[in-house]
Amino acid sequence: MENRAEQPKQGDLHWRLSSHPITLLFFLAFRISSLLIYLFGLWLFTSSFVLVFIITMLLLAADFYYLKNIAGRRLVGLRWWNEVETATGASHWVFESQDRSGDNGGPVQNATDKRFFWLALYAQPGLWVGLAIFALVRLESPIWLSLNAIALILTITNTLAFSRCDKFSQASNLASSAMYSGGIAKSLAGGMFSRLFAR
């Protein structure tokens, strides 16, 4: 009985444990495919650099859109966007987070989805930085470096935005738990009101 393979548990990096396996598989496919086309496109698919450049750009754009609008919301309950005020031209970031604690009858955060999301989110810019350094060392054409620069801009933008969104989410969850759990906020409010009415 000990010889049976150990069953994967929640939080393991196994796509079948995901609450949204189709979303997760598309998320990972977009993340990996742009790198694979960039690395192996000239050797496996075509000898045309232009075609590899265009396909990689389209996959990067699809990855950016899918991560920002679908995967982030479904896998970890986070969403962000940038709004520009037409009168002043000033832009500001807007962060939105879904309560994933399960306290209010909402969905509970799946540990597997969370691990896959954050691991892929932070690994992608690191891989593109490595490819950019490799392109510099090999003294490749500047057009390859421009593709690396575009990939870095798109992936780092999503990484920074989701990191800020997660910090915003944690701060708002901390504030709401303090307000509703009766912890610090309740004792402070109780102390203030008792002093006001004791006089």
Secondary structure as GFF3:
##gff-version 3
##sequence-region A 1 199
A	DSSP	three_ten_helix	15	17	.	.	.	ID=ss1
A	DSSP	alpha_helix	21	40	.	.	.	ID=ss2
A	DSSP	pi_helix	41	45	.	.	.	ID=ss3
A	DSSP	alpha_helix	49	66	.	.	.	ID=ss4
A	DSSP	pi_helix	67	76	.	.	.	ID=ss5
A	DSSP	beta_strand	78	84	.	.	.	ID=ss6
A	DSSP	beta_strand	91	97	.	.	.	ID=ss7
A	DSSP	alpha_helix	111	137	.	.	.	ID=ss8
A	DSSP	alpha_helix	142	181	.	.	.	ID=ss9
A	DSSP	alpha_helix	184	198	.	.	.	ID=ss10
###
